[in-house]
Amino acid sequence: MESEMRGIGEMARCSGLSVSALRFYDGAGVLVPSWVDPVNGYRWYAPGQLDEARLLARLRAAGMPLADIRLVLAGWSSADTELVRRLLRTHLRRLERDLSDARTELSTVRALLDHRENPMASAHTATVRFTVPAPALAAALDAVRFAASTDPELPMLGGVLLDVEGASLHAVATDRYRMAVAHARGAADGAPRAQVIVPSPVADAMRALLDGGGSVQLTVEGGQVALDTGAHQAAGQCLDHDFPDYRRLVRLPAGTRAVVDVRAFRAAVENGPFRTAEGAEPGGGAPDLSVLRVAGDGTVAVCAEEDDDQDGVVAVNRAFLLDALDALAMGAAGARDRLVLEFGAPNAPMAIRRTDTEDAFSILMPVRLDA
């Protein structure tokens, strides 16, 4: 029997649905396996169920409710094409109505934004000179540069935010799916606070001048930023946009902390099991996901795709996780053997921090497995 059927892993690969989604649809009675092994509970699907699974994947991608999908599948199997067509038309009208409503609400929000006073406006135009050790600024840029967005539709995220306030400089970058924050201490002269978004190419040019020691001066004035090392300079125009309030975004719920050996954990993520997400992220295509669980002894395990127990796991973009590990473990401050992972609820962001300081960390948005 098994030779003529597909196991749940093969069914997932062939249909475009994840293993967890197949389990969910089984429990919901939408796509029930043809046979379940009474010994180990493993699910087996008949050859004819592959077309139904692919249809289900497309309907879910179109946002159709499960109640309607159940009827579509019933009509599909009984060749009741009129029922199927009627359900598709109804769902399309619903989507068009929802889109119209969403456009109305977003237009209202845009109008509110146009009339809202920006309390940070003075910080965007302030003049400040910030003196900072070159290794400290280099380490801050190394810790965040990887997270800057390359999406042309979001130009305000296409660089590194430099937020100078008193003796502190925060460097921040985000592409919505991840955020990196780093801190450097120095001495400021001028306005009490200044914020500028340094375009990624300018940030890279500055970083190239920071391999030496000593102190450097960062000057923000008139919408421009300049770095002076004494021997060389790099300067450029800042992005004329507002950056999201990163201080609000980094307020994470309390969770479980686990210390990992960087080399061993990175190898487990890079070489261990992963699954492919059903949704797309920047750059197109579906990302590979690493599914992580904190064990009772405080170790972090990379879960296999066939793992039935999904309680207490967090799925994140595997490439983003590797980038964050590399950025925090290496850099101008030297290599680090250990990092701290912080897990909250399954739908809360996961944080990656250095063990020697709270001033540099990355946040990764989780990816739902039951989509």
C-alpha positions, 0 to 999 in steps of 0.5 A: 500500500505504501508504495502506491501512496505518498507520505506526508513529507513527499506530499508536502514537497509535491503539493506546495503545502507544508507538513504542518499545513497538511496536519492542520487540514487533516485536523480540520477535515479539509484534506484527510489522509487516505490511511494513517498508520495505527502504530506510528500515526504516520499519514499516507495520501492516495495518488488522487489526493495530490491534485486536491492538495495543489488546489487547496494550496492555490485557494489558500494563497488566494485567501479563501476561507476554509469553509468555502474551500471544503465546499470547493473540494467537495464540488471538485471531486463530484464534478459539480463545476457550477458550485465551484464556479459560484464559490470562486465568483463569490470569493472574488467579489469578497476580495474586491470589496475588501480591497475597496474598504482597505483603500478607503481606510489607508487613504484616511490614514495617509490624510492623518499622516499629512496633518500630523506634526512630526516631533522628530523634525528638528532631529532630522535637520540638527547639526552635530559633531560626534567623536567616537573610537574607530573600532566602536563605529566599525563594530556598530556598522558591521552589526547592522549593515546586513539588515538594510533593505534593498526594496525600491518601494521602501526607500526609507529603509535603504540605509543605516539610521544613525541616531546621535543623542548625547554621548550615544550613537545607535546604528539601526537597519531593517528590511521589515523582516529583521532589524539590527541595532548597535550602540557606540559611545563617544562625545557629541558637540552641537544639537542634543540629538540628530537622526539621519539615514545614511544610504547603504553605499555611503555607509559602506564607504565610511566602513572602509575607512574604519580599519585603523585605531584612534578616534574619528569624527562624524558630522551631521549637518544640512542633510549631509553626513561626513566621516573624517578619520584625520587622513581620509574622508567619506561624505554623502547626502542623507536619505530624505525620509523618516525612519520607523521608531525603532525604540518602539519596535525593539520592546519585546515580550519576556521569554526564554534565554539560551546561550549557544556556541556560535560555531556549533549552532551555525553548523546545525542551522546551515547543515541541519533540516529546514523547510520551505515557506509557502509565502514569498519574501523580498526578492521573490520565491519562498525562503527556507525556514529553520525551525528552532526549539529550546530544550529543557536543558537550555540547548537550542535544537533545529527541528526536523520537518517530520517532527509532529510536536510543534509546541514551543517552536519558532520558525525563522528565515534560515538565511536571515538567521545565518546573516545575524549570527555572522554579523554579531559573532564577527566584526571589528571587535573580534570573534565571539564564541557564544551568543544569546538567543531570546525566544518569546511566544511563537508569533513574537520576534526572536532576538539574538544578542552578544553575551558581553553587551546589550548594545548590539542585537538582531531581531528576526520576525517569525514565520507561521508554519500553519499557513 
